[in-house]
Amino acid sequence: MRSVGGPAPKPGTIRHRNTEGCIAVATYRMVYGDDDQVVTETFENVDEVEREDGWVVLFRGSDAILRVQEEHVKAMELLS
């Protein structure tokens, strides 16, 4: 887990913190796609979610692990 510090997150950014104030990781289940294909995936160890300019981006560390247009997100659930 990363410790608290660094620049403030941008508006639309979700960072998960544990009871000690450290940035924690989370698990999300997301349903996304278009009229032709819909996918349900579970993403573990997500430590940041950004929602900006019509996009949803999941981060693991400094790596973007998923970038999808908001209009294609059917459901997004925080599991833990």
N, C-alpha and C positions, 0 to 999 in steps of 0.2 A: 504494500500500500504506500502511496505517496503521502508525504506530509503536507500540511496546509501551507500555502505560501504561493508566491508567484503572482502574476497578473490576475486581476479580477476576470471572471468569465464574461463572455459577451452575452447580451440579452438573448434569451431563448436557449441558453445552455443549462443543462442539468448535470450537476456533479453530486455523486452520492457520498455522504460522510458517515463514518461510524461514530460511536459514542465517545471516542477519544479525539474526534475532530479531524481524523485522517480521511483522505479521499478513499472510499471503499469501492469495490466492484459490485456490479449488479448483473442480474440475468433478466433478459427481456424475451418475450415471445412476440413476434411480429407476423402479421398477415399482410402481404402486399402483392401487387401485380396489376394487370389490366383486364380487359374483357376476355382476352384469349387465354391467359394463364394467371393463376393465383398461387402463391407459395406461402407456406407457413414454416418459419424457421425460429429456432431458439438460439439466442446469442448470449454466451456466458462471458464473464470477466469484462463487462462493459463498464468503463469508468467515467464516460462522458457522453451526453447526447446533445447535439446541437440542432436547433430548428431555426432556420433562417432562410429568407428569400424563397420560400416554397420547397425547401429541401429538408430532409431529416438525415442526419449523419451520426452513426454510432462509432465511438472511438474506443480503442484498447491501447492505452498508452498514447503515443503520438501517431499511431496508425489508424486511419479511417478504415473500418472493417465493413461498413455498408453505407452507401449513399443512395437515397431513393427520393423521388419527388413526392412531396406531401400528398398530392392528389392520388397517388397509387397506394398509400398506406391505408389498408382497410381496418386494421386493429393493431394496437401496440399495448402490451401488458407487462408491467413490472412484476416479475415472479419473486425475486428476492434481492 
